[in-house]
Amino acid sequence: MEFVIKISQFLLSLSLLIVLHELGHFIPAKLFKTKVEKFYLFFDVKYSLFKKKIGETVYGIGWLPLGGYVKIAGMIDESMDKEQMAQPPKPWEFRSKPAWQRLIIMLGGVTVNFILAYFIYVFASFVFGDSDIKIDSLKGGYQIENQVLLDAGFKTGDKVLAINDQGIEKDSEIGQYIIGAEQITVERDGQKKVIDLPENFLGQLSDEGSKNLFKYRYPFIVESVPDSSLNKSVDLKQGDVFVAVNGEPLEYFDQYEEVLKTFKGQTITVDILRDDQKITRDLKVNENGKLNIFRLIDGSRFVDLGYYEITRREYSFGESWAAGATKFTSTISNYFSQLKAIFNPKTEAYKGLGGFKAIYDIFPDFWSWEAFWKLTAFLSIMLAVLNLLPIPALDGGHVMFLLYEMISGRKPSEKFLERAQIVGFFILIALVLFANGNDIFKAITR
């Protein structure tokens, strides 16, 4: 069921973005009276799941979900229709239109993606608002388990205060600024400490594979006791909070994990908080240093116990436009930082480059419209930025040649454009194979 939910969100988001991107090309093409021969969601390599001709355009759905396309008459694109291009230009063809019209047609897709992302952020701000955790409210700082972070010098209990020169006040900001981070300032035992990160920090994180870098520290609260547990017969109730072992106060679950290793095969006395009353229970530790008790993960309970504070911000309709703009510009800036890191071999960030599996993985395994729309906005920006890369076969490649034509007054020859398209196609294939190969490699090695 979880797979069905994730794949449904993934395909719905992808389909929406592809259709609207291609619509961004389609609409100006029609406005400039340019013939559009095909409008496809997904690729129809030798076969279509659905197709119907309306007017001069065939609308369809292909079987290969790697993108979509509009085939515009008289345009050198991935179809490589040399027969059509060998004919004299017709007035309804792309190549017959003024350069400024062709430029608008080519920029239409990414323009729609940017506009879509902005409106989604506005809509999400108005409908859902913002929830976050204040860094200074984290009672025990973060739990650090990631080996890369441990090797860099982080310790459990650290609170992140700044990344580079950017002050961090909310938990979500860590993910925004960690890309491109050279140093992180933390608070440890009431003192500030600056941790310098290795140049290949992102590459190390990719190799390590853990997604949760800075984890919240939770108390040990009982969810249930399975029948297989040595403590099945002990009087434990859901919501019981463990506060001490053998008289030693312990506030966080990670502390229990360490302490229990020293009591393998023994019986311990645990102090428990139940309905604001303290009680004690004798529990058995198995040979693996575990109590074999399922713990409760309940954010509202953690807030009630004072482990952190959740801030909530609601936006009026007017305020949501400014909030959406802030999120929109921040996401673009952060994504360009990611690209900069990926194209810098020293960071080894290219190891984290992923394909369709990586995109699928970012969707939650439960249905959340809030998560769906926010992820769709991010993917819309990602699609727009990637399409603007000056690679022939991408929109950015066509734009690059059109700008050259408009500045120089000379149009590149069709033979040159055909060869550039072929080169760009192979570059694209190589990038797709590398990204999706990364996904496969990670799946095998982890």
LINKALIN-V460807 format. One record per residue. N is the residue number from 1. RES is the residue in one small letter. PSI is psi in degrees with one decimal (999 if undefined). Layout:
N,RES,PSI / N,RES,PSI
This chain:
1,m,-40.4 / 2,e,-39.4 / 3,f,-43.1 / 4,v,-42.1 / 5,i,-46.2 / 6,k,-47.0 / 7,i,-31.6 / 8,s,-45.2 / 9,q,-42.8 / 10,f,-49.7 / 11,l,-37.1 / 12,l,-45.1 / 13,s,-47.3 / 14,l,-44.7 / 15,s,-43.9 / 16,l,-45.6 / 17,l,-40.8 / 18,i,-47.9 / 19,v,-44.9 / 20,l,-35.9 / 21,h,-48.8 / 22,e,-31.2 / 23,l,-31.1 / 24,g,-29.7 / 25,h,-39.7 / 26,f,-47.1 / 27,i,-52.1 / 28,p,-31.6 / 29,a,-44.8 / 30,k,-37.1 / 31,l,-35.1 / 32,f,14.9 / 33,k,44.2 / 34,t,132.6 / 35,k,127.3 / 36,v,114.0 / 37,e,-35.8 / 38,k,145.9 / 39,f,108.8 / 40,y,134.8 / 41,l,123.0 / 42,f,170.0 / 43,f,138.2 / 44,d,58.7 / 45,v,102.6 / 46,k,-2.4 / 47,y,141.9 / 48,s,139.7 / 49,l,-30.6 / 50,f,142.8 / 51,k,146.4 / 52,k,132.6 / 53,k,124.4 / 54,i,115.4 / 55,g,-128.1 / 56,e,0.8 / 57,t,135.5 / 58,v,119.6 / 59,y,135.4 / 60,g,172.5 / 61,i,122.4 / 62,g,176.6 / 63,w,-13.2 / 64,l,104.0 / 65,p,59.5 / 66,l,9.6 / 67,g,-153.1 / 68,g,179.1 / 69,y,158.0 / 70,v,133.8 / 71,k,111.1 / 72,i,128.3 / 73,a,136.3 / 74,g,25.8 / 75,m,133.1 / 76,i,105.9 / 77,d,-161.5 / 78,e,-16.0 / 79,s,-24.5 / 80,m,49.0 / 81,d,82.2 / 82,k,-29.4 / 83,e,-44.6 / 84,q,-41.5 / 85,m,-19.5 / 86,a,-15.2 / 87,q,157.2 / 88,p,142.9 / 89,p,137.5 / 90,k,152.7 / 91,p,-22.6 / 92,w,1.5 / 93,e,154.6 / 94,f,-43.9 / 95,r,-15.6 / 96,s,-10.3 / 97,k,153.4 / 98,p,153.7 / 99,a,-38.3 / 100,w,-33.4 / 101,q,-42.1 / 102,r,-36.2 / 103,l,-43.0 / 104,i,-41.2 / 105,i,-44.3 / 106,m,-31.8 / 107,l,-5.8 / 108,g,-40.3 / 109,g,-51.0 / 110,v,-31.7 / 111,t,-44.5 / 112,v,-41.3 / 113,n,-41.9 / 114,f,-45.2 / 115,i,-43.2 / 116,l,-47.2 / 117,a,-44.8 / 118,y,-46.0 / 119,f,-33.6 / 120,i,-43.6 / 121,y,-38.1 / 122,v,-49.5 / 123,f,-46.4 / 124,a,-37.7 / 125,s,-43.1 / 126,f,-43.5 / 127,v,-45.4 / 128,f,-24.1 / 129,g,-162.1 / 130,d,135.3 / 131,s,139.3 / 132,d,170.2 / 133,i,126.5 / 134,k,128.8 / 135,i,-43.6 / 136,d,-8.0 / 137,s,-8.7 / 138,l,112.2 / 139,k,-42.1 / 140,g,21.4 / 141,g,-154.0 / 142,y,152.8 / 143,q,122.6 / 144,i,111.8 / 145,e,-24.0 / 146,n,125.5 / 147,q,-32.3 / 148,v,-43.2 / 149,l,-41.0 / 150,l,-42.9 / 151,d,-30.7 / 152,a,-17.2 / 153,g,4.2 / 154,f,152.9 / 155,k,151.2 / 156,t,133.6 / 157,g,-15.1 / 158,d,142.8 / 159,k,130.4 / 160,v,123.2 / 161,l,-34.8 / 162,a,148.7 / 163,i,119.2 / 164,n,-122.5 / 165,d,8.1 / 166,q,115.3 / 167,g,140.4 / 168,i,120.7 / 169,e,-28.2 / 170,k,148.7 / 171,d,-40.1 / 172,s,-21.6 / 173,e,-23.0 / 174,i,-46.6 / 175,g,-30.4 / 176,q,-37.6 / 177,y,-2.6 / 178,i,-29.3 / 179,i,124.1 / 180,g,6.3 / 181,a,135.3 / 182,e,-29.6 / 183,q,150.1 / 184,i,129.9 / 185,t,127.7 / 186,v,160.3 / 187,e,124.3 / 188,r,118.3 / 189,d,40.4 / 190,g,0.1 / 191,q,148.0 / 192,k,138.8 / 193,k,131.6 / 194,v,124.4 / 195,i,118.8 / 196,d,130.8 / 197,l,144.3 / 198,p,154.8 / 199,e,-32.0 / 200,n,31.7 / 201,f,-45.6 / 202,l,-37.5 / 203,g,-39.5 / 204,q,-40.9 / 205,l,-40.0 / 206,s,-42.1 / 207,d,-38.8 / 208,e,-38.0 / 209,g,-8.5 / 210,s,137.0 / 211,k,-28.7 / 212,n,99.7 / 213,l,-55.2 / 214,f,103.8 / 215,k,146.3 / 216,y,149.4 / 217,r,120.6 / 218,y,156.6 / 219,p,167.9 / 220,f,102.3 / 221,i,132.3 / 222,v,129.7 / 223,e,-56.1 / 224,s,166.9 / 225,v,115.1 / 226,p,158.6 / 227,d,-26.1 / 228,s,-6.9 / 229,s,145.6 / 230,l,-16.1 / 231,n,20.6 / 232,k,-36.2 / 233,s,-3.8 / 234,v,143.2 / 235,d,90.6 / 236,l,139.6 / 237,k,152.2 / 238,q,130.3 / 239,g,-9.1 / 240,d,133.4 / 241,v,120.5 / 242,f,130.6 / 243,v,-13.8 / 244,a,152.7 / 245,v,122.1 / 246,n,39.5 / 247,g,-5.8 / 248,e,115.2 / 249,p,132.3 / 250,l,126.0 / 251,e,-23.4 / 252,y,148.5 / 253,f,-37.5 / 254,d,-27.4 / 255,q,-37.9 / 256,y,-39.2 / 257,e,-40.0 / 258,e,-44.7 / 259,v,-40.9 / 260,l,-24.9 / 261,k,-24.6 / 262,t,-2.6 / 263,f,32.2 / 264,k,129.8 / 265,g,9.3 / 266,q,172.5 / 267,t,135.4 / 268,i,159.4 / 269,t,124.4 / 270,v,129.5 / 271,d,132.5 / 272,i,139.2 / 273,l,116.1 / 274,r,117.6 / 275,d,46.4 / 276,d,10.8 / 277,q,141.4 / 278,k,131.8 / 279,i,166.9 / 280,t,149.8 / 281,r,142.8 / 282,d,123.5 / 283,l,149.5 / 284,k,135.0 / 285,v,128.2 / 286,n,179.7 / 287,e,-14.3 / 288,n,5.9 / 289,g,30.7 / 290,k,150.8 / 291,l,-14.4 / 292,n,52.1 / 293,i,127.8 / 294,f,135.0 / 295,r,151.8 / 296,l,130.0 / 297,i,101.3 / 298,d,101.2 / 299,g,-40.4 / 300,s,-35.5 / 301,r,-38.8 / 302,f,-37.7 / 303,v,-44.7 / 304,d,-34.4 / 305,l,-4.4 / 306,g,22.3 / 307,y,-25.8 / 308,y,171.0 / 309,e,127.9 / 310,i,125.5 / 311,t,140.7 / 312,r,132.5 / 313,r,121.8 / 314,e,145.9 / 315,y,137.3 / 316,s,170.8 / 317,f,-40.7 / 318,g,-42.2 / 319,e,-28.8 / 320,s,-24.8 / 321,w,-41.7 / 322,a,-39.9 / 323,a,-41.8 / 324,g,-39.4 / 325,a,-40.4 / 326,t,-44.7 / 327,k,-38.1 / 328,f,-51.7 / 329,t,-36.7 / 330,s,-41.8 / 331,t,-42.5 / 332,i,-46.7 / 333,s,-45.4 / 334,n,-36.0 / 335,y,-37.1 / 336,f,-34.2 / 337,s,-39.0 / 338,q,-46.0 / 339,l,-42.0 / 340,k,-42.5 / 341,a,-39.5 / 342,i,-38.2 / 343,f,3.1 / 344,n,104.0 / 345,p,-28.6 / 346,k,-29.6 / 347,t,-20.5 / 348,e,21.2 / 349,a,-19.4 / 350,y,-21.9 / 351,k,-25.1 / 352,g,-2.1 / 353,l,129.0 / 354,g,165.3 / 355,g,-138.7 / 356,f,-33.5 / 357,k,-40.0 / 358,a,-39.8 / 359,i,-43.5 / 360,y,-39.5 / 361,d,-23.4 / 362,i,-14.5 / 363,f,141.0 / 364,p,160.1 / 365,d,16.1 / 366,f,155.0 / 367,w,122.2 / 368,s,113.7 / 369,w,-34.4 / 370,e,-48.9 / 371,a,-41.1 / 372,f,-48.6 / 373,w,-37.9 / 374,k,-38.7 / 375,l,-37.0 / 376,t,-38.4 / 377,a,-43.8 / 378,f,-45.0 / 379,l,-31.7 / 380,s,-41.8 / 381,i,-42.2 / 382,m,-44.8 / 383,l,-41.1 / 384,a,-47.7 / 385,v,-44.8 / 386,l,-37.4 / 387,n,-19.7 / 388,l,-7.7 / 389,l,136.6 / 390,p,59.3 / 391,i,122.7 / 392,p,140.8 / 393,a,-19.4 / 394,l,163.6 / 395,d,-38.1 / 396,g,-33.6 / 397,g,-44.8 / 398,h,-41.6 / 399,v,-40.2 / 400,m,-46.2 / 401,f,-34.6 / 402,l,-39.3 / 403,l,-39.0 / 404,y,-43.6 / 405,e,-42.3 / 406,m,-33.2 / 407,i,-44.6 / 408,s,-22.0 / 409,g,4.4 / 410,r,130.4 / 411,k,129.0 / 412,p,146.5 / 413,s,153.2 / 414,e,-32.0 / 415,k,-42.6 / 416,f,-43.5 / 417,l,-37.1 / 418,e,-45.2 / 419,r,-39.1 / 420,a,-37.9 / 421,q,-40.5 / 422,i,-45.4 / 423,v,-46.2 / 424,g,-37.7 / 425,f,-43.7 / 426,f,-34.7 / 427,i,-44.3 / 428,l,-46.1 / 429,i,-41.7 / 430,a,-42.9 / 431,l,-41.5 / 432,v,-43.1 / 433,l,-39.6 / 434,f,-47.2 / 435,a,-47.4 / 436,n,-27.9 / 437,g,-36.7 / 438,n,-42.6 / 439,d,-45.8 / 440,i,-43.5 / 441,f,-44.6 / 442,k,-39.5 / 443,a,-35.8 / 444,i,-44.9 / 445,t,-18.3 / 446,r,999
